[in-house]
Each structure stands twice: as C-alpha cells, then as structure tokens.
Amino acid sequence: MISSFFNRRAPKLPAKPTNPAMAVVCDGVEKEFGSGETKTLALRGINAEVNAGQMTLLVGPSGCGKTTLISIIAGLLTPTRGEVTVLGRNLQQLSGTQLVNFRKENIGFVFQQYNLLPSLTAAENAAVPLIIAGEYRHKAVAKAKEMLAAVGLASKTESFGSQLSGGQQQRVAIARALVHSPRLMVCDEPTAALDAQSGQTVMTLLRNVALQSDRAVIVVTHDSRVFSFGDRIIHMNDGQVTHIDETPEAIQSSLQSSHGH
Ligand SMILES: Nc1ncnc2c1ncn2[C@@H]1O[C@H](COP(=O)(O)OP(=O)(O)OP(=O)(O)O)[C@@H](O)[C@H]1O
C-alpha cells in the first residue's frame, strides 16, 4: 500500500514560466558534425539569451560556429545536446511538421545572398512567403507592396532583381522576410555583399522596420562597421560564447578594439 503510494507518479508541475522578454534561450547547446575522425564539435555548450525588443549581434572569427548557432535557433538544424527555447516554445519538443509551421509563422530569414527569383518582380518576390502560406495572390502582392514602401522601395515594386542594386535587392529580401510579420528575424551576414553606405541603410531598416517591443532581431556579422547598431553583442570563439557586451559603452569599446586590429 505504502509502496504503491510512493510509486505513484508525481503530480504534473505547471510548465516553467517563460520570461516574455526572452525571445531565445539557449541552454547547453552543443553541435557535432560528422563522426569518427572527421567529427567536428562546432558548438561546445552555448548558454545565451536574446531579448525581445533588441537587436543582438553574433560576432566572432570565421568557423567559430555563428551560422551553426543561428541555424539551430531558427530550427533549421537540431542540436546534438542541449535545448533551445524560441518565443516560449522548446524547439526540441516540436514534431517535424510543428517545427516547419512554427518557422513559417514566427521566423524571418535574411542571408548574404538575396536569393530573389529572377523571373518575379520585387513585389512578387516579397509576396512569396504569403503565397506559400495560402494567401490570395492579389492580397499577398498588396501586402508586399506595403512592405517594399516601408523599406524605401515604393517606386521599385515592378522591377526585377537584375534592375536593382545589391542594396536594393537586400531591401527586397528584408521586405520578403518581414511580410508575414515574424517575431524573430534571423540575419546571416546581411551586409557582407554591400558597400558601406548600403550596409548602413540595411541595418537602419532592420532596426526601424523589423524591431518592435515584442520582436527580436539576430544578426550574424563579421562587419565591425555595423556593431553600433546592436543593443547587445554576443562574442563567440571556437564554439563557445566568450563574452557579451550589454551596454553602449561596452559595444563602443569592442568597436574600437576591432578597429585596432
Ligand atoms: N554541415 C557541416 N558539416 C561538417 N562541418 C560543418 C558543417 N557546418 C559547419 N561545420 C563546421 O563547424 C564549424 C563552425 O562552422 P560555422 O559555419 O557555424 O562557423 P561561422 O562562425 O558561421 O563561420 P563563417 O564566419 O566563416 O561563416 C566549422 O569548423 C565548420 O567547418
């Protein structure tokens, strides 16, 4: 009798409250690629947070694991160990289909390559995520035109990619990433292919258009010219977080030391 009482399952505890200010929480995230002699430990226990309402930069030398980490946060890769909570959802607890739907609804992507479809106009390109989600074409294109206006391209909605500069193409890519109002924007080297002026414009747009109090933007960057756009900078080296700049003064000092190198 007594033993059956003790063997009873403990009552289910309420789900751990998640801090609504935390858009992303990484807890002991590790990632291995390959096996045996070719095994690479790309992430070695990442503990890091991304706050809603902030632009967080992820910086560090080539090969330190930035793209791997951002891909895990975006649900494109699964960690070998550890857990990632995005917008209050533990990604490891979602099924494959749930993860695909979660990504479609909540995450916008911007990459170094703009990946615009050459046979579509800027408005049609920016409308693609809505059309994939099942929106009527004319409504999707109308919403896409609003987003293009928000990124300063109202006069280019009918242009094709080949008729736009690199900076303009990246702005179309940003409009496309924002068109379904994602709460997390994930940007991998968004300014790498741009000249200084276009890079500044793109970062200004990401701050002004993508960032809101309940939304977060993560930018992987090598480009110290854009450090000053970040609210926080997570520095990585060799698969680990080395330190985090939390204040404008700390960011300024990272900027100065990167210029010193
Ligand atoms: N698919 C893969 N298979 C095997 N190894 C991989 C794979 N993807 C990444 N790696 C390795 O994992 C490590 C981290 O790579 P990652 O691309 O995340 O670094 P990064 O900081 O984004 O680099 P960069 O700034 O050059 O883009 C590197 O050693 C890389 O070679």
PDBQT file of the ligand as one rigid body, heavy atoms in Angstrom, charges set to zero:
ROOT
HETATM    1  N1  LIG A 301      27.468  20.702 -42.445  1.00  0.00    +0.000 N 
HETATM    2  C1  LIG A 301      28.661  20.670 -41.843  1.00  0.00    +0.000 A 
HETATM    3  N2  LIG A 301      29.400  19.539 -41.837  1.00  0.00    +0.000 NA
HETATM    4  C2  LIG A 301      30.589  19.480 -41.224  1.00  0.00    +0.000 A 
HETATM    5  N3  LIG A 301      31.152  20.529 -40.566  1.00  0.00    +0.000 NA
HETATM    6  C3  LIG A 301      30.467  21.667 -40.535  1.00  0.00    +0.000 A 
HETATM    7  C4  LIG A 301      29.189  21.817 -41.172  1.00  0.00    +0.000 A 
HETATM    8  N4  LIG A 301      28.744  23.087 -40.975  1.00  0.00    +0.000 NA
HETATM    9  C5  LIG A 301      29.707  23.698 -40.243  1.00  0.00    +0.000 A 
HETATM   10  N5  LIG A 301      30.733  22.851 -39.985  1.00  0.00    +0.000 N 
HETATM   11  C6  LIG A 301      31.941  23.168 -39.199  1.00  0.00    +0.000 C 
HETATM   12  O1  LIG A 301      31.515  23.708 -37.964  1.00  0.00    +0.000 OA
HETATM   13  C7  LIG A 301      32.350  24.802 -37.558  1.00  0.00    +0.000 C 
HETATM   14  C8  LIG A 301      31.501  26.071 -37.392  1.00  0.00    +0.000 C 
HETATM   15  O2  LIG A 301      31.030  26.486 -38.685  1.00  0.00    +0.000 OA
HETATM   16  P1  LIG A 301      30.080  27.762 -38.872  1.00  0.00    +0.000 P 
HETATM   17  O3  LIG A 301      29.746  27.842 -40.315  1.00  0.00    +0.000 OA
HETATM   18  O4  LIG A 301      28.963  27.687 -37.903  1.00  0.00    +0.000 OA
HETATM   19  O5  LIG A 301      31.050  28.957 -38.452  1.00  0.00    +0.000 OA
HETATM   20  P2  LIG A 301      30.893  30.529 -38.696  1.00  0.00    +0.000 P 
HETATM   21  O6  LIG A 301      31.350  31.180 -37.439  1.00  0.00    +0.000 OA
HETATM   22  O7  LIG A 301      29.497  30.816 -39.149  1.00  0.00    +0.000 OA
HETATM   23  O8  LIG A 301      31.918  30.783 -39.862  1.00  0.00    +0.000 OA
HETATM   24  P3  LIG A 301      31.913  31.928 -41.018  1.00  0.00    +0.000 P 
HETATM   25  O9  LIG A 301      32.005  33.234 -40.291  1.00  0.00    +0.000 OA
HETATM   26  O10 LIG A 301      33.122  31.612 -41.822  1.00  0.00    +0.000 OA
HETATM   27  O11 LIG A 301      30.623  31.766 -41.786  1.00  0.00    +0.000 OA
HETATM   28  C9  LIG A 301      33.431  24.922 -38.626  1.00  0.00    +0.000 C 
HETATM   29  O12 LIG A 301      34.542  24.191 -38.193  1.00  0.00    +0.000 OA
HETATM   30  C10 LIG A 301      32.800  24.264 -39.834  1.00  0.00    +0.000 C 
HETATM   31  O13 LIG A 301      33.774  23.722 -40.679  1.00  0.00    +0.000 OA
ENDROOT
TORSDOF 0
